[in-house]
Amino acid sequence: MSPTDLPVRAPKIDPAYMPAVVGSLLGGAAGGGVGFLLGTAYARRFMPNAELEVIAPLAIGVLGGVWLGAVLGVWTLLNLTHKVAARSTGYLLAGALPAWGIVSLPSFFWLIQQLSGDEVPDVLEIAVPVVILCVPPALAARALVVHRERLREREERFS
């Protein structure tokens, strides 16, 4: 039997991870958009003559919106698909997302500098950082929660 005769099997992906990824992306994008609108409204109302100072309310609005939106998106989608421990995943993601944002901040600045240019569509300048900010912590949070639940099930089975 040669190696080419062996059946090729695709890796099995746990279906519990997909709602976490999709929820974090949809929630992060929606929350970031709402945060941008709120930051813009704040800057226009309370800082009408500001120039560079407008960056602070916009950044707080967008980052806060992405954070809250990603957490709510993951929690909502995991609840709608009846996955185990949706609340635990949301709590863990709420703590992991700001930490991941701080750790990955230098790479964000480098990435935004690389993406800014005439040959890159504007939507990629927004979408790629949201994906990098939202997906890794959502996957890590869901993986830890799923692993913990499997350990509990195994412990209950052998007890």
N, C-alpha and C positions, 0 to 999 in steps of 0.2 A: 504494500500500500504506500503510495507516494504522498508527499505533503499536499499535493494539489487535489487528491481525492478526498481529503478530510472536509467535512462540512464547515462552512463559515457561519459563525454565530455572531450576531450583533450583540454588543453588551446590553445587559438588561438595566434599564433606567427605572428607578422607583417612580411611580406616578405621583408621589407626594411632592416631588420637587418642582414640577411644572407649574402648579398654581402659585408657588412661592415666587418663581422667576417672573411669571406674567403679572402677578399682582404687584410686585415691587416696581416693575417697569411702568405699568399703567398708572398706578398710584403715584409714583415718583414724578412722572411726566405731568399728570394732572395737578398734583400738589405744587410742583415747580411753577406751572403756568399761573395758578391762582396766587401763589406767593409773589410772582413777578408783578401781577396786576395790583396786588395790595401794596407792594413796595413802591410801585410807580405812583399809585394814588396818594400814598403818604408823602412821597417826595414832592409831588405837585402841590399838595395842600399846605404842608408845613415847611417846605424848603423851596419856595418859588425862585429865588435868586441864586441857588447853589449851583456849583459846577461839578467839581470832582467829589464833593461830599455826598452826592446822590448815590454813589456806589454802595455805601453802608446799608441804607434801607433796602435797596434792591438785593444785595447779597443776603441779608438776613431773611428777607421775604422768600427768595428762591430756595436757599438752603433749608430754611424751616419748612417750607412747603414740600420740598422733596423728601425730607425726613418724615414728616407726619403723613404725607401721601403714600409713601412706600410702606410704612408700617400698617396703615389702615388698608391699603390695597392687598397686602399679604394676608392680613387677618380676615378680611372680607372674602377673598377668593378661597382661602382654605376652609372657611365656614360654609360657603356655598357649595363646595365640592365634598363636604362632610369628611374632611381629613382629621386625623387624630391630633390633638394638642395644638390647635390653631392659636389659642391664646398664649401658650408658652412660646411659640415661634414669634408672635408679635412682640412679646416682652423682650425676648432675646434680641430681636432685630432692632428694637427701639434703643437698646444699649450699644449694639454693635455698629450701627450705622454712623453715629457721630465719631466713634473711635476710628472706624475705617476711613472716614472723610479726613480726619486729621493726619492719619498715617500716610494716606495716598495723596495728600495735598501737593507735594513737590511734583509728582507725576502728572497731576492735573494741570499745573502751570506749563509743564513741558508739552503736554498733549495739546492744550489750547493754542500754544505758540506754533506747534506743528500743523494744526488744522486750520489756522487762520491764513487765508490766502485766496486768490482768485479762482484757483482750480478746484477748490473744495466747496461743495454745496453748503449753504448756510445751515440747512437742517442737520448736517453731520456735526457741525460745531456745537450744537445743542444736544443731539441724541447720544453721541459717543460718551461724553462725560456723565450723562445720566445713567447710561448702561454700566459704565465702570463704577459709578458710585453705588448703584442699587443692587446689581446682580450678585457680586461676591458675598456681601454680608447676608443677603437673603438665602443664598445656597448654604452658607456656613451655618446660619441659625437653624434652617430646616434640617440639615444633616445632623446637627447636635441633638435636636429634639427627637428626630426619628430614631437615632441611635439609642438615646435614653429610653424611649418607649419600647424598643426591641429588647433592651436589657431587662426592663421591668417584666415584659411578657415571658422572657426566658426564665427569670427568677421565679415568677409565679408558677410556671410550668413544672419546675424542678423542686418546688417547695412542698 
